[in-house]
């Protein structure tokens, strides 16, 4: 009996060590990230215009699939997009970006080294399709494992936040966000969400801070959304206290305050809490699409998400945002028509003017 117990204990220890070695573990809450930047990348200068596009690209899968996680019971039939659909989605996404010609791209859900997308580096593939050069970029993983033993995955994963810039980035940092609670073994293999901070220096000194993020997607029944919002807003409070211009864009996975989640398909309504945990952003900071617009009679024009669930036949919610401080907003919109069929999210575009 004692021998069997020792063997069982050894197997458990071996399982934990194996899981640890397979998965991604940021060593500290804040980590420096590599910046790829050419020597001739220009600096931002005060008073200039700056166009920003933020977009969750859903690992270039397009809109032909219902993935297992797209249904509340986890039984969506699809596990990966075809190589042909990935190629056509890259082409469509590049056409939209080229037509908009933004100065800054804040992108979520790009794969690198993932089995489902043939182990490609999707940020490099997209960059090669863009007409205008983006001499600087930074990126960080928020899901990475050499193998995930999930029956619908059974292979490597690699999911990134990626920021492209036409202007010089002098440093980038990864800020770890709280992780959704679960059993310790599952948490090893689960997503480890983050903020990707990029600092863009100005010709006259000072800098613009860009933040790119993708908050928790399945936080129902926990306080994870509140904790991720608290950490993010505390970081922005520090920038604001220093009178530094900043903007943050991404997939927040939260409804605007005041929106009735019961207006959504039942599978979607169950993903959110009342009241929405995002309210500190609207209380403290500026949204490029004002809250009264996001909750008003024309709010459907600013929906940013069309779920892959086939029972949802049109965009039905706003969960992607750009917030900012210290900049002058010129205009902003959600590219619903232009983005149809490319991703389950639509891009947000905002035109700013830097402070003089």
KAQUIVEN-V557385 format. One record per residue. N is the residue number from 1. RES is the residue in one small letter. PHI is phi in whole degrees, -180 to 180 (* if undefined). PSI is psi in whole degrees, 0 to 359 (* if undefined). BURIAL is + if it has 24 or more other C-alpha atoms within 12 Angstrom, else -. Layout:
# KAQUIVEN-V557385
N/RES/PHI/PSI/BURIAL ; N/RES/PHI/PSI/BURIAL
This chain:
# KAQUIVEN-V557385
1/x/*/316/- ; 2/x/-64/325/- ; 3/x/-66/315/- ; 4/x/-63/321/- ; 5/x/-65/319/- ; 6/x/-65/319/- ; 7/x/-64/316/- ; 8/x/-61/316/- ; 9/x/-63/319/- ; 10/x/-64/320/- ; 11/x/-65/321/- ; 12/x/-65/316/- ; 13/x/-63/318/- ; 14/x/-63/320/- ; 15/x/-63/316/- ; 16/x/-65/317/- ; 17/x/-64/317/- ; 18/x/-62/313/- ; 19/x/-60/320/+ ; 20/x/-64/317/+ ; 21/x/-70/333/- ; 22/x/-79/338/+ ; 23/x/-111/168/+ ; 24/x/-92/129/+ ; 25/x/-135/99/+ ; 26/x/-56/132/+ ; 27/x/-73/328/- ; 28/x/-138/160/- ; 29/x/-60/329/- ; 30/x/-123/125/- ; 31/x/-131/138/- ; 32/x/-67/141/+ ; 33/x/-117/149/+ ; 34/x/-66/141/- ; 35/x/-114/128/+ ; 36/x/-99/117/+ ; 37/x/-151/131/+ ; 38/x/-77/156/- ; 39/x/-66/333/- ; 40/x/-95/12/- ; 41/x/-62/127/- ; 42/x/-73/159/- ; 43/x/-90/150/+ ; 44/x/-65/151/+ ; 45/x/-130/148/- ; 46/x/-56/142/+ ; 47/x/83/356/- ; 48/x/-80/157/- ; 49/x/-75/154/- ; 50/x/-146/120/+ ; 51/x/-105/129/+ ; 52/x/-123/135/+ ; 53/x/-124/126/+ ; 54/x/-117/134/+ ; 55/x/-158/129/+ ; 56/x/-87/113/+ ; 57/x/-95/4/+ ; 58/x/47/50/+ ; 59/x/43/36/+ ; 60/x/58/36/+ ; 61/x/-86/342/+ ; 62/x/76/199/+ ; 63/x/-121/27/+ ; 64/x/-97/4/+ ; 65/x/-130/157/+ ; 66/x/-123/100/+ ; 67/x/-76/162/+ ; 68/x/-57/325/- ; 69/x/-84/356/+ ; 70/x/-78/348/+ ; 71/x/-115/144/+ ; 72/x/-59/329/- ; 73/x/-86/1/- ; 74/x/75/17/- ; 75/x/-108/22/- ; 76/x/-56/142/- ; 77/x/-75/341/- ; 78/x/-101/146/+ ; 79/x/-116/339/+ ; 80/x/-160/156/+ ; 81/x/-83/158/+ ; 82/x/-76/154/- ; 83/x/-56/325/- ; 84/x/-66/319/- ; 85/x/-69/323/- ; 86/x/-61/315/+ ; 87/x/-63/315/+ ; 88/x/-68/327/+ ; 89/x/-70/320/+ ; 90/x/-56/314/+ ; 91/x/-62/317/+ ; 92/x/-68/317/+ ; 93/x/-63/318/+ ; 94/x/-65/321/+ ; 95/x/-61/316/- ; 96/x/-64/313/+ ; 97/x/-64/318/+ ; 98/x/-63/321/+ ; 99/x/-67/324/- ; 100/x/-82/329/+ ; 101/x/51/56/+ ; 102/x/-75/158/+ ; 103/x/-81/329/+ ; 104/x/-129/134/+ ; 105/x/-117/122/+ ; 106/x/-109/107/+ ; 107/x/-117/139/+ ; 108/x/-120/156/+ ; 109/x/60/55/+ ; 110/x/-108/134/+ ; 111/x/-89/152/+ ; 112/x/-148/126/+ ; 113/x/75/21/+ ; 114/x/-98/137/+ ; 115/x/-59/321/+ ; 116/x/-66/339/+ ; 117/x/-122/32/+ ; 118/x/61/32/+ ; 119/x/65/18/- ; 120/x/-79/159/+ ; 121/x/-93/99/+ ; 122/x/-71/330/+ ; 123/x/-68/320/+ ; 124/x/-67/321/- ; 125/x/-65/318/+ ; 126/x/-66/316/+ ; 127/x/-57/323/+ ; 128/x/-69/342/- ; 129/x/-95/354/+ ; 130/x/-88/138/+ ; 131/x/-70/317/- ; 132/x/-94/143/- ; 133/x/-72/142/+ ; 134/x/-117/92/+ ; 135/x/-69/346/+ ; 136/x/-128/141/+ ; 137/x/-153/156/+ ; 138/x/-144/153/+ ; 139/x/-155/161/+ ; 140/x/-150/144/+ ; 141/x/-73/146/+ ; 142/x/-129/6/+ ; 143/x/-154/121/+ ; 144/x/-154/127/+ ; 145/x/-159/141/+ ; 146/x/-69/338/+ ; 147/x/-162/133/+ ; 148/x/-117/117/+ ; 149/x/-82/44/- ; 150/x/-94/136/- ; 151/x/-59/337/- ; 152/x/-96/3/- ; 153/x/-121/293/+ ; 154/x/47/54/- ; 155/x/177/191/+ ; 156/x/-76/149/+ ; 157/x/-129/153/+ ; 158/x/-163/108/+ ; 159/x/-126/135/+ ; 160/x/-131/154/+ ; 161/x/-91/135/+ ; 162/x/-134/133/+ ; 163/x/-122/123/+ ; 164/x/-106/144/+ ; 165/x/-143/139/+ ; 166/x/-80/353/+ ; 167/x/-121/161/+ ; 168/x/-61/134/+ ; 169/x/-110/123/+ ; 170/x/-95/338/+ ; 171/x/-160/161/+ ; 172/x/-138/146/+ ; 173/x/-136/148/+ ; 174/x/-103/125/+ ; 175/x/-111/114/+ ; 176/x/-68/137/+ ; 177/x/-99/156/+ ; 178/x/-56/144/+ ; 179/x/-95/146/+ ; 180/x/-61/135/+ ; 181/x/-70/143/- ; 182/x/-170/186/- ; 183/x/-69/149/- ; 184/x/-57/322/- ; 185/x/-67/316/- ; 186/x/-63/321/- ; 187/x/-64/331/+ ; 188/x/-60/321/+ ; 189/x/-91/351/+ ; 190/x/-84/172/+ ; 191/x/-65/146/+ ; 192/x/-123/91/+ ; 193/x/-74/161/+ ; 194/x/-157/168/+ ; 195/x/-105/134/+ ; 196/x/-104/112/+ ; 197/x/-98/130/+ ; 198/x/-125/137/+ ; 199/x/-109/122/+ ; 200/x/-111/109/+ ; 201/x/-71/153/+ ; 202/x/-102/156/+ ; 203/x/-62/332/- ; 204/x/-100/13/- ; 205/x/95/168/- ; 206/x/76/184/- ; 207/x/-162/160/+ ; 208/x/-103/132/+ ; 209/x/-102/125/+ ; 210/x/-106/136/+ ; 211/x/-126/137/+ ; 212/x/-126/134/+ ; 213/x/-154/165/+ ; 214/x/-147/102/+ ; 215/x/-76/173/+ ; 216/x/-55/140/+ ; 217/x/-98/335/+ ; 218/x/-130/65/+ ; 219/x/-98/9/+ ; 220/x/-60/139/+ ; 221/x/81/5/- ; 222/x/-133/174/- ; 223/x/-101/18/- ; 224/x/-62/322/+ ; 225/x/-65/318/+ ; 226/x/-61/319/+ ; 227/x/-70/321/+ ; 228/x/-67/321/+ ; 229/x/-65/317/+ ; 230/x/-60/315/- ; 231/x/-64/318/+ ; 232/x/-67/315/+ ; 233/x/-68/329/+ ; 234/x/-65/321/- ; 235/x/-64/316/+ ; 236/x/-67/325/+ ; 237/x/-59/320/+ ; 238/x/-67/319/- ; 239/x/-64/318/+ ; 240/x/-65/321/- ; 241/x/-64/333/- ; 242/x/-91/4/- ; 243/x/57/40/- ; 244/x/-101/133/+ ; 245/x/-70/142/+ ; 246/x/-154/163/+ ; 247/x/-149/151/+ ; 248/x/-132/134/+ ; 249/x/-137/155/+ ; 250/x/157/190/+ ; 251/x/-97/107/+ ; 252/x/-91/348/+ ; 253/x/53/37/+ ; 254/x/-139/140/+ ; 255/x/-77/153/+ ; 256/x/-61/144/+ ; 257/x/-56/135/+ ; 258/x/95/348/+ ; 259/x/-80/133/+ ; 260/x/-80/112/+ ; 261/x/-65/341/+ ; 262/x/-73/354/- ; 263/x/-74/344/- ; 264/x/-83/165/+ ; 265/x/-56/144/+ ; 266/x/-53/326/- ; 267/x/-64/328/+ ; 268/x/-83/321/+ ; 269/x/-59/326/+ ; 270/x/-72/352/- ; 271/x/-86/349/+ ; 272/x/-123/161/+ ; 273/x/-110/161/+ ; 274/x/-115/129/- ; 275/x/-77/166/- ; 276/x/-66/134/+ ; 277/x/-68/350/+ ; 278/x/-79/354/+ ; 279/x/-56/328/+ ; 280/x/-59/328/+ ; 281/x/-63/316/+ ; 282/x/-75/331/+ ; 283/x/-70/324/- ; 284/x/-104/329/- ; 285/x/-125/179/+ ; 286/x/-101/133/+ ; 287/x/-101/139/+ ; 288/x/-66/333/+ ; 289/x/-109/113/+ ; 290/x/-61/153/+ ; 291/x/-61/322/+ ; 292/x/-67/336/- ; 293/x/-76/318/- ; 294/x/-69/341/+ ; 295/x/-114/1/- ; 296/x/-86/185/- ; 297/x/-66/339/- ; 298/x/-102/20/- ; 299/x/-61/334/+ ; 300/x/-60/335/- ; 301/x/-70/345/+ ; 302/x/-117/14/+ ; 303/x/-64/136/+ ; 304/x/-111/359/+ ; 305/x/-137/127/+ ; 306/x/-119/99/+ ; 307/x/-57/152/+ ; 308/x/-74/348/+ ; 309/x/-54/120/+ ; 310/x/-65/344/- ; 311/x/-78/349/- ; 312/x/-102/105/- ; 313/x/-94/0/- ; 314/x/-154/161/+ ; 315/x/-53/141/+ ; 316/x/-138/0/+ ; 317/x/-158/156/+ ; 318/x/-105/121/+ ; 319/x/-136/0/+ ; 320/x/-112/142/+ ; 321/x/-147/160/+ ; 322/x/-128/125/+ ; 323/x/-115/157/+ ; 324/x/-157/166/+ ; 325/x/-156/145/+ ; 326/x/81/7/+ ; 327/x/-122/159/+ ; 328/x/-101/120/+ ; 329/x/-81/128/+ ; 330/x/-95/312/- ; 331/x/-165/161/- ; 332/x/-157/152/+ ; 333/x/-160/169/+ ; 334/x/-109/129/+ ; 335/x/-90/72/+ ; 336/x/-69/306/+ ; 337/x/-62/314/- ; 338/x/-66/329/+ ; 339/x/-93/0/+ ; 340/x/-60/131/+ ; 341/x/86/353/+ ; 342/x/-90/318/+ ; 343/x/-149/171/+ ; 344/x/-80/358/+ ; 345/x/-119/156/+ ; 346/x/-108/147/+ ; 347/x/-74/148/+ ; 348/x/-105/133/+ ; 349/x/-121/133/+ ; 350/x/-135/136/+ ; 351/x/-107/123/+ ; 352/x/-117/168/+ ; 353/x/-125/129/+ ; 354/x/-70/152/+ ; 355/x/-64/147/+ ; 356/x/-69/*/-
